[in-house]
Amino acid sequence: MGDTQMVEAGAKRLTRREIPGPRSAELLEISNSYEPPCMADQVPVVWDHGEGVWVWDVDGNEFLDFTSGVLVTNLGHSHPHHVEAIQNQASRLMNCYSFPTPERVTLSKRLTDLMPDNIDQSFLLTTGAEATEAAIRIAKRFTGKHEILSFYGGFHGRTYGPMSVAGSMKTKREFGPQLPGGILAPFPYFYRDFYNSETEEECAEKCIENLDRIVESTSSGDLGAVIIEPYQGGSGFIFPPEGWLKRLENWAHDRDLIFILDEVQSSFGRTGKLFALEWDDLRPNMVCLGKGIGSGMPASALAGESQIFQCMGTGEMSSTCGGNPMASAASHAVLDVMEEDGLPENALKVGEYMMGRFEELQKKHVCLGDVRGRGLVIGLEFVEDRESKTPAADLTSRVLLKAGELGLLLGKVGMYGNVVRIAPPLVVTEEEAGIGIDIIDAALKELS
Ligand SMILES: Cc1ncc(COP(=O)(O)O)c(C=O)c1O
């Protein structure tokens, strides 16, 4: 494969490149020696800089980015308004722990105002796991109950609380006993339904109607809260059937359970609305936010009802960098761009175009077992054959590598590591999206 070979991709021709390039290879060698391997599961490209949906590696190769890091850089790389806000803030004030700043208090208000009316406060933190951890702790304190219901395949972060409510061994393997009180129930993942339902409606029905039975058989009578993602991210971009989340919320509220929605990944325009909860008109008691809230600056938040937050006494919960002025200024800039440039609307429009194109690809490539998504979060599930649906994890890794060689950066997720995640920054145009899809098509042709 010569590096002068070109691939025809939409309106743009991308040079086929060897990855890793020489400078990337040097740095990867340092990484392999000095960084633990637990963090590396990527195509071997060392990023240098980015602009919009494009990224350049340290060897000068250009790539189209369909990862947004891990659904973080929703504004695109180095958006000028974001950069300016961060630079201005850096020259004024970077951290002051929990002393209020104009940036922090106005951001808390701005976020709260965007939430459903029952939510009237926001608590600014640094990482997604910190937000889910805080939600779990606050729910336990408020209800006085220690059990939390979560779902097969759920992912809520890697610290102990979130890990203990995860619905996948991937997060907790060989870490010993988990926090007591985790109760797990099947999530409506129709493609691989736990109940082997014939229809999506039946799958949705069973996943609700069996909840009481699951609780009756596994709870010690101390269930206080439910935590769920609007769509399962880490397990493969799995969306529940329409209306199912509202049914779950009603089920929880009818039983006086705190309903926690983990929007760490799904928020800030990703699904075509600012928050995914808008699709089903949800009214969770607490909403965890992260990733896109800073579009690259470490930031997260827990929005919730003040009557619940009040169970925490003054000074009982805080975070060294939570709500720091840098992150808060960055999040204000994120909201400015979301509103002014209509990024959620663009995510919806380009996402529809992409879904249509991927459904066409699915007709051509039998290894593409399932295509699903909403807005700019699309999962391509690869299988050995459509009948058995055996997960094709190796093929998925080869697709990532081949796409990388052709100039497209992809990530993978899934319980079985067989789902390509399509999640470009929300500023992507249809033309750019088309280039990436042409590359995936070319990669699949070469691999078959
Ligand atoms: C739904 C969800 N919750 C929580 C987290 C944890 O976020 P962080 O990695 O910022 O701790 C993630 C991260 O992927 C996530 O997708």
The ligand as an SDF file (V2000), in Angstrom:
LIG
                    3D

 16 16  0  0  0  0  0  0  0  0999 V2000
  -23.0230    7.7950   30.4250 C   0  0  0  0  0  0  0  0  0  0  0  0
  -21.6900    8.0740   31.0650 C   0  0  0  0  0  0  0  0  0  0  0  0
  -21.6310    8.3510   32.3750 N   0  0  0  0  0  0  0  0  0  0  0  0
  -20.4690    8.6170   33.0000 C   0  0  0  0  0  0  0  0  0  0  0  0
  -19.2810    8.6140   32.2940 C   0  0  0  0  0  0  0  0  0  0  0  0
  -17.9850    8.9050   33.0020 C   0  0  0  0  0  0  0  0  0  0  0  0
  -17.4540   10.1240   32.5700 O   0  0  0  0  0  0  0  0  0  0  0  0
  -15.9210   10.4770   32.8620 P   0  0  0  0  0  0  0  0  0  0  0  0
  -15.0900    9.5880   31.9910 O   0  0  0  0  0  0  0  0  0  0  0  0
  -15.8070   11.9330   32.4890 O   0  0  0  0  0  0  0  0  0  0  0  0
  -15.6860   10.2270   34.3010 O   0  0  0  0  0  0  0  0  0  0  0  0
  -19.2890    8.3430   30.9180 C   0  0  0  0  0  0  0  0  0  0  0  0
  -18.0390    8.3070   30.1550 C   0  0  0  0  0  0  0  0  0  0  0  0
  -17.9170    7.7520   29.0900 O   0  0  0  0  0  0  0  0  0  0  0  0
  -20.5270    8.0470   30.2940 C   0  0  0  0  0  0  0  0  0  0  0  0
  -20.5960    7.7660   28.9830 O   0  0  0  0  0  0  0  0  0  0  0  0
  1  2  1  0
  2  3  1  0
  2 15  2  0
  3  4  2  0
  4  5  1  0
  5  6  1  0
  5 12  2  0
  6  7  1  0
  7  8  1  0
  8  9  2  0
  8 10  1  0
  8 11  1  0
 12 13  1  0
 12 15  1  0
 13 14  2  0
 15 16  1  0
M  END
$$$$
